[in-house]
Amino acid sequence: MTEGNFVDYIKIYASSGKGGQGSVHLHREKYITKGGPDGGDGGRGGHIILRGDKNMWTLFHLKFKRHFRAEGGGAGSASRSTGHDAKDIYIDVPLGTIVRDADTDEILHEITDHEKEVILLPGGKGGLGNWHFKSSTNQTPRYAQPGIDGQDGWFRIELKLLADVGLVGFPNAGKSTLLSVLTSAKPKIADYAFTTLKPNLGIVEHRDHQTFVIADIPGIIEGAAEGKGLGHRFLRHIERNSALLFLIPADSNDINKEYDILLNELKQHNPELLDKDRLLAISKTDMLDEELIAEIKQDLPKGIETIFISSVAEIGLQELKDKLWKMLNS
């Protein structure tokens, strides 16, 4: 999947089908001249249904099809025959998808399970045929119910990646390089800020063929919680991660300050993010000698475990995987 094909936000219009018209019919048969009402009910209109698919990672398939309309149900007919129910319209979405009302911003549904189905808009119920209205005082009713109208509206569909570990750091901290070394993912890598404009997922192979999923989230800048830079477009992906791996390069001017800024942006976006397990990795340590490492260790952020790694020289990567695995399974 190329970066351009990753779509995590889309707006769609959906309209469910109208119920079928109930039938007005009086039974007629040879030797039975007045058989009474026997008009059947109308069929149900088509639902608009969301369905989770674990094999999907993006909303790209909805980029060029944003209108979904279900057909109306069939009309009832003689002999109390019910009209056919209309075909339901299914919209497949990746796990981690949230659906909001576009007008009120209310969260309507959340899809986190494979093949889970939720009805976004129910189809209209079919109208009752005239045989329902027969009574002792009205033995030949010549009316039936019309079908109930379907529903429609605009909806916002957002994807929050389902990953075990989220990589958090400033642009150009080395997140994409680390992901490419730990996994088989091939993110775009270059020596300039904001190389990663879309989240990348990779599967990390641990000991004894055990695996976990890690997500490279686009870099944070100060003010991201207010929407600066990539803003909320990446912060919502972090919400679903079980653990957070903070990545700060060894050549940073102030490791403590960078960590505090990162932590503050997460707190402003959603204070619950601070409840997740956290690990700090100091990257690009192949540039340091033991004396410099010892000096940096004396002034590291408090309250978080720290590990020194190098993606290029593959220093400390196995220890990093062990620590992440322990965090995820503690």
ChimeraX attribute file (.defattr): number of C-alpha atoms within 10 A of each C-alpha:
attribute: neighborCount
match mode: 1-to-1
recipient: residues
	/A:1	11
	/A:2	10
	/A:3	13
	/A:4	9
	/A:5	14
	/A:6	17
	/A:7	18
	/A:8	21
	/A:9	18
	/A:10	17
	/A:11	17
	/A:12	16
	/A:13	15
	/A:14	20
	/A:15	23
	/A:16	28
	/A:17	31
	/A:18	29
	/A:19	31
	/A:20	31
	/A:21	29
	/A:22	30
	/A:23	31
	/A:24	24
	/A:25	24
	/A:26	20
	/A:27	16
	/A:28	15
	/A:29	9
	/A:30	5
	/A:31	7
	/A:32	9
	/A:33	10
	/A:34	11
	/A:35	12
	/A:36	17
	/A:37	26
	/A:38	24
	/A:39	29
	/A:40	27
	/A:41	34
	/A:42	33
	/A:43	29
	/A:44	32
	/A:45	30
	/A:46	27
	/A:47	30
	/A:48	25
	/A:49	19
	/A:50	23
	/A:51	21
	/A:52	22
	/A:53	20
	/A:54	14
	/A:55	10
	/A:56	13
	/A:57	23
	/A:58	21
	/A:59	20
	/A:60	17
	/A:61	15
	/A:62	18
	/A:63	13
	/A:64	8
	/A:65	10
	/A:66	14
	/A:67	12
	/A:68	15
	/A:69	17
	/A:70	23
	/A:71	21
	/A:72	30
	/A:73	29
	/A:74	23
	/A:75	27
	/A:76	29
	/A:77	20
	/A:78	19
	/A:79	16
	/A:80	22
	/A:81	18
	/A:82	26
	/A:83	23
	/A:84	19
	/A:85	23
	/A:86	22
	/A:87	17
	/A:88	20
	/A:89	21
	/A:90	17
	/A:91	16
	/A:92	19
	/A:93	28
	/A:94	25
	/A:95	25
	/A:96	21
	/A:97	25
	/A:98	19
	/A:99	21
	/A:100	18
	/A:101	16
	/A:102	16
	/A:103	10
	/A:104	8
	/A:105	11
	/A:106	12
	/A:107	14
	/A:108	12
	/A:109	16
	/A:110	19
	/A:111	21
	/A:112	19
	/A:113	15
	/A:114	14
	/A:115	15
	/A:116	15
	/A:117	16
	/A:118	17
	/A:119	15
	/A:120	23
	/A:121	21
	/A:122	22
	/A:123	31
	/A:124	23
	/A:125	25
	/A:126	30
	/A:127	26
	/A:128	27
	/A:129	31
	/A:130	26
	/A:131	28
	/A:132	16
	/A:133	16
	/A:134	15
	/A:135	10
	/A:136	6
	/A:137	7
	/A:138	9
	/A:139	12
	/A:140	20
	/A:141	20
	/A:142	17
	/A:143	17
	/A:144	23
	/A:145	19
	/A:146	20
	/A:147	26
	/A:148	21
	/A:149	17
	/A:150	23
	/A:151	17
	/A:152	18
	/A:153	14
	/A:154	16
	/A:155	23
	/A:156	19
	/A:157	22
	/A:158	24
	/A:159	24
	/A:160	24
	/A:161	26
	/A:162	23
	/A:163	22
	/A:164	20
	/A:165	25
	/A:166	26
	/A:167	25
	/A:168	26
	/A:169	26
	/A:170	23
	/A:171	20
	/A:172	20
	/A:173	25
	/A:174	25
	/A:175	28
	/A:176	27
	/A:177	20
	/A:178	21
	/A:179	23
	/A:180	19
	/A:181	15
	/A:182	21
	/A:183	16
	/A:184	13
	/A:185	18
	/A:186	16
	/A:187	23
	/A:188	15
	/A:189	15
	/A:190	13
	/A:191	10
	/A:192	10
	/A:193	13
	/A:194	19
	/A:195	16
	/A:196	21
	/A:197	17
	/A:198	23
	/A:199	22
	/A:200	25
	/A:201	24
	/A:202	19
	/A:203	18
	/A:204	20
	/A:205	15
	/A:206	15
	/A:207	11
	/A:208	6
	/A:209	7
	/A:210	10
	/A:211	14
	/A:212	17
	/A:213	16
	/A:214	27
	/A:215	26
	/A:216	29
	/A:217	27
	/A:218	29
	/A:219	28
	/A:220	23
	/A:221	20
	/A:222	16
	/A:223	16
	/A:224	22
	/A:225	22
	/A:226	13
	/A:227	15
	/A:228	12
	/A:229	17
	/A:230	19
	/A:231	20
	/A:232	14
	/A:233	21
	/A:234	24
	/A:235	24
	/A:236	18
	/A:237	23
	/A:238	25
	/A:239	21
	/A:240	18
	/A:241	23
	/A:242	19
	/A:243	24
	/A:244	24
	/A:245	22
	/A:246	23
	/A:247	28
	/A:248	27
	/A:249	23
	/A:250	23
	/A:251	14
	/A:252	13
	/A:253	9
	/A:254	13
	/A:255	18
	/A:256	14
	/A:257	12
	/A:258	20
	/A:259	19
	/A:260	12
	/A:261	17
	/A:262	22
	/A:263	17
	/A:264	18
	/A:265	20
	/A:266	22
	/A:267	15
	/A:268	14
	/A:269	18
	/A:270	15
	/A:271	12
	/A:272	11
	/A:273	21
	/A:274	13
	/A:275	10
	/A:276	14
	/A:277	16
	/A:278	21
	/A:279	20
	/A:280	21
	/A:281	21
	/A:282	23
	/A:283	26
	/A:284	22
	/A:285	22
	/A:286	15
	/A:287	12
	/A:288	13
	/A:289	9
	/A:290	9
	/A:291	9
	/A:292	12
	/A:293	15
	/A:294	11
	/A:295	10
	/A:296	14
	/A:297	13
	/A:298	8
	/A:299	11
	/A:300	17
	/A:301	16
	/A:302	8
	/A:303	8
	/A:304	12
	/A:305	12
	/A:306	18
	/A:307	17
	/A:308	22
	/A:309	24
	/A:310	21
	/A:311	21
	/A:312	14
	/A:313	12
	/A:314	14
	/A:315	16
	/A:316	16
	/A:317	18
	/A:318	14
	/A:319	13
	/A:320	20
	/A:321	18
	/A:322	12
	/A:323	15
	/A:324	23
	/A:325	20
	/A:326	10
	/A:327	17
	/A:328	13
	/A:329	7
	/A:330	6
